[in-house]
Amino acid sequence: MVLGGHLRRYRKGRGISLKDAGRHIGASESKISRLETGQHEFKAGDIGRLLDVYGVVPAQQRYLMGLLEHANKRPWWQDWSDVATKQLQAFVSFEEMAQRIRTYEPTQLPGLLQTEEYARAVIEAGEEVSSPHEVERLVGLRLQRRKRFEDEPTTGKRLIAVIDEVTLMRPFGNKGVMQRQLDHLITLTEHPRHTMRIAELRRPNLPVMLGMTVIFDFENRLLPDIVYTEQFDGAFILQEEKQVDGRIKAFDRLQNASLSHQRSAQRLRDLREKL
């Protein structure tokens, strides 16, 4: 995805269409699109010719060609390709690479905060799964994502989660599942990688209209900021600067209107006592 993102940025910077880029190297428009989204194997000859077409300077070309070996390695999440959609695999790849993740979900807790029991209940309630085996596979993927995030050796990696208070009151699973989920969140408030801000249910006029939004920021601008959003009937990846900027501003407004991390931790403890 990193190499593909660079290719897309250089192509668009030169005002070259997918069709014209493909014509220059004897490839289809579809192939260029798949290269940019990391869904096609990168070949040195193709990449070198595209970089020439895009007018990329030699020093940057050498850097990008150095990414080729890494780009063609099989990512760990492909072990779940039998149950994970292409959109979900793209989401996991962004999650893996991002230095900072900012997230707001109005209907459930973010996946990186979920316990195994809570994740299973959410998947059973919301996913169109065909068997218990598929449920367990998706739960396994979610837990692996969480483990990799928490064990990531890069010290600066962070998750900033705006948690809608209604998600803490809407039960998934039974009472015990929700109690243990709240216990888990309380523990994570002490983790240096996690920042939680609760959007209060009873506070009027909170700007929650942005809906499910995940913003990925990449170290040293390895990629431009990317936004992932979901609706009932599909997921969308936003990369256009104007769209991304609008989501970031909307997220910042909601974050600033939400409880501080310290007050959110106390609210979690209060909710746990009442449950």
Protein Blocks (a to p, Z undefined) as FASTA:
>chain_A
ZZmmmmmmmmmmnopafklmmmmnopafklmmmmmnopaccdfklmmmmmmmnopafklm
mmmmmmmmmmmpccfklmmmmmmcfklmmmmmmmmmpmbdcdddfkbccfklpcfklmmm
mmmmmpccfbfklmmmmmmmmmmmmmmmmmomblkbccdddddfklmmmcghjfklmmmm
mmmmmmmmmpmkbccddddfklghiafknopadddddehhlaacddddddfkbccddfbf
klmmmmmmmmmmmmmmpccfklmmmmmmmmmmmZZ
